[in-house]
Amino acid sequence: MLLEVKNLSCGYGKTPLDNPVVKNISFSLDEGKSLAILGANGSGKTTLLRAIGGVIEYDGSISMLGREIGNLKRKEIAAMQATFSQLSTLYFSYTIEETVMLGRYLYSTRFMGILSEKDKEIVDKCLKQNGLYQIKDKQIGELSGGQLQRVFLARTLAQETPVLMLDEPTNHLDLKYQDELMSFLNEWKKQSTTLSDGTVVKNTLIGVFHDINLALGIADEVLFVREGEILAKGSVEEVLTDENLKLAYDMDVSSYMKKQLNYWK
């Protein structure tokens, strides 16, 4: 088992139990699977992702690869998981290449974090995968929203972790790059990553999505969150019912989707 969450509560109060956004959630996820976290705005999706990422304090237990997230240092967490977020930190004075290099400093043991030739090769590979190599010397302050998203994805991939945490990964991307990103992620999750101790872990995706169709294009399992609690968890076929969709989004989602499809007839 890759991830086990037990009795998790968290939020943004003075303590995790002070007006929690996520309330007593429990679930698990096996290696090599992809989990889509779905729900309406304000349901607790991103807060849950932030807790799994060790960004906020929590009550309960979050175990990844047998280790309690709350007991780990940031560097130890970063060796297991990398987060691709719409809220990524910006360093406007950095070039694209320098920004992607930040994903490799976790592994640097040299003076002042100077990167090795291997690190530079990995950075180049990630730049090329995201169509950024030819403009790698551009300042990121000059980029469009879509280009920035690709820079942040390249930086995330440069960490070379077995777990990718996705928070609205297609935000600001046009249709072409949305399709390319989802195709890339579907290929990525078929692979494995070797940790520094030699352990081989099947690549695993955990993502928050607003777009249900995009989520279905990548998810093995779906976790529906409603008002900070689990509404349903299981395979796409088990969970994606009309009833669950209505409860999660407070609307007739099926009718809405059918209406959208009619535009293309």
Secondary structure as GFF3:
##gff-version 3
##sequence-region A 1 265
A	DSSP	beta_strand	3	10	.	.	.	ID=ss1
A	DSSP	beta_strand	22	29	.	.	.	ID=ss2
A	DSSP	beta_strand	34	38	.	.	.	ID=ss3
A	DSSP	alpha_helix	45	52	.	.	.	ID=ss4
A	DSSP	beta_strand	59	64	.	.	.	ID=ss5
A	DSSP	beta_strand	67	68	.	.	.	ID=ss6
A	DSSP	three_ten_helix	69	71	.	.	.	ID=ss7
A	DSSP	alpha_helix	74	80	.	.	.	ID=ss8
A	DSSP	beta_strand	81	85	.	.	.	ID=ss9
A	DSSP	alpha_helix	96	101	.	.	.	ID=ss10
A	DSSP	three_ten_helix	102	107	.	.	.	ID=ss11
A	DSSP	three_ten_helix	111	113	.	.	.	ID=ss12
A	DSSP	alpha_helix	117	129	.	.	.	ID=ss13
A	DSSP	three_ten_helix	133	135	.	.	.	ID=ss14
A	DSSP	three_ten_helix	140	142	.	.	.	ID=ss15
A	DSSP	alpha_helix	145	158	.	.	.	ID=ss16
A	DSSP	beta_strand	163	167	.	.	.	ID=ss17
A	DSSP	alpha_helix	175	188	.	.	.	ID=ss18
A	DSSP	beta_strand	192	194	.	.	.	ID=ss19
A	DSSP	beta_strand	200	202	.	.	.	ID=ss20
A	DSSP	beta_strand	204	208	.	.	.	ID=ss21
A	DSSP	alpha_helix	212	216	.	.	.	ID=ss22
A	DSSP	beta_strand	221	226	.	.	.	ID=ss23
A	DSSP	beta_strand	229	235	.	.	.	ID=ss24
A	DSSP	alpha_helix	236	239	.	.	.	ID=ss25
A	DSSP	alpha_helix	242	249	.	.	.	ID=ss26
A	DSSP	alpha_helix	253	262	.	.	.	ID=ss27
###
